[in-house]
């Protein structure tokens, strides 16, 4: 992916919390990376780092269960299936 001619190498998610929302966890993937971000209301969540540590540990465990050949398989180069005007969008059920 490129932006203004520069290769986009990573996405670092950030989000916001609103009234009544104690914690927000956001994930973003780019190329072969998965990055996580979390914000929390300090009155409801004392520390979001233990949650992010747990996500990191579980993600590592999951990746350890996937055979290396599958984990490193190239992403298919496919064309978009819809246009921005929705002309190719499937009908609603």
C-alpha positions as CSV (number, residue, x, y, z in Angstrom):
1,X,0.0,0.0,0.0
2,X,1.3,3.5,-0.8
3,X,0.4,7.0,0.3
4,X,1.6,10.0,-1.7
5,X,4.3,7.8,-3.2
6,X,5.6,6.4,0.1
7,X,5.3,2.8,1.1
8,X,2.9,2.3,4.0
9,X,4.7,-0.1,6.3
10,X,2.6,-0.2,9.5
11,X,-0.6,1.0,11.0
12,X,-0.7,1.7,14.7
13,X,-4.4,1.9,15.9
14,X,-5.6,4.5,18.3
15,X,-9.2,5.1,19.3
16,X,-11.3,7.0,21.8
17,X,-13.6,6.2,24.6
18,X,-16.9,7.9,25.2
19,X,-19.3,8.2,28.2
20,X,-20.3,4.7,29.3
21,X,-17.5,2.9,27.5
22,X,-14.9,1.6,29.9
23,X,-12.4,0.2,27.4
24,X,-11.8,0.3,23.6
25,X,-9.5,-2.2,21.9
26,X,-8.7,-1.6,18.3
27,X,-6.8,-3.8,15.9
28,X,-5.2,-3.0,12.5
29,X,-3.3,-5.2,10.1
30,X,-0.9,-4.1,7.4
31,X,1.3,-6.5,5.3
32,X,2.3,-9.3,7.7
33,X,1.8,-7.3,11.0
34,X,-1.1,-7.1,13.4
35,X,-1.0,-4.2,15.8
36,X,-3.2,-3.5,18.8
37,X,-4.2,-0.4,20.7
38,X,-6.2,0.1,23.8
39,X,-7.6,3.0,25.8
40,X,-9.5,2.8,29.0
41,X,-11.4,5.1,31.3
42,X,-9.2,5.3,34.4
43,X,-12.2,5.3,36.7
44,X,-13.3,1.9,35.2
45,X,-10.1,0.3,34.0
46,X,-7.0,0.8,36.2
47,X,-4.5,-0.3,33.6
48,X,-5.0,-1.5,30.0
49,X,-1.4,-3.0,29.7
50,X,-2.3,-6.4,31.3
51,X,-5.1,-6.7,28.6
52,X,-2.6,-5.9,25.8
53,X,-0.1,-8.3,27.3
54,X,-2.7,-11.1,27.3
55,X,-3.7,-10.3,23.7
56,X,0.0,-10.4,22.6
57,X,0.5,-13.8,24.4
58,X,-2.6,-15.4,23.0
59,X,-1.7,-14.1,19.5
60,X,1.8,-15.6,19.8
61,X,0.2,-18.9,21.0
62,X,-2.2,-18.9,18.0
63,X,0.6,-18.2,15.5
64,X,2.6,-21.1,17.1
65,X,-0.2,-23.5,16.1
66,X,-0.2,-22.5,12.5
67,X,2.2,-24.3,10.2
68,X,5.0,-22.0,9.0
69,X,4.1,-22.6,5.3
70,X,0.5,-21.4,5.9
71,X,1.5,-18.5,8.2
72,X,3.9,-17.2,5.5
73,X,1.7,-17.9,2.4
74,X,1.5,-14.9,0.1
75,X,-1.6,-12.8,0.1
76,X,-3.6,-13.3,-3.2
77,X,-3.5,-10.3,-5.5
78,X,-7.2,-9.8,-6.2
79,X,-9.2,-7.0,-7.8
80,X,-11.9,-5.2,-5.8
81,X,-15.3,-6.8,-6.1
82,X,-17.3,-3.6,-5.8
83,X,-17.0,0.0,-7.1
84,X,-17.3,3.1,-5.0
85,X,-20.8,3.8,-6.3
86,X,-22.1,0.4,-5.2
87,X,-22.9,-0.8,-8.7
88,X,-21.6,-4.2,-8.0
89,X,-22.9,-4.5,-4.5
90,X,-25.1,-7.6,-3.9
91,X,-28.8,-7.0,-3.3
92,X,-29.9,-6.9,0.3
93,X,-31.7,-9.9,1.6
